[in-house]
Amino acid sequence: MEKETYKEIEKIADNLQAAAGRKKCREIERANSFYEGYEQGIEDMLRSIRQDGRK
């Protein structure tokens, strides 16, 4: 394989790897956001139930 061709393939592979890393980070942030929102919703619900029970 010519050196020039290899360099081009290597550059494309690096770009694909970087894009995959960025996508992974976005997906992790999305999943964490969903989880945190879900947790907050549960806490809010429990707080409301506790407050209603005190009345």
Secondary structure, 3 states (H helix, E strand, C coil): CCHHHHHHHHHHHHHHHHHHHHHHHHHHHHHHHHHHHHHHHHHHHHHHHHHHHHC
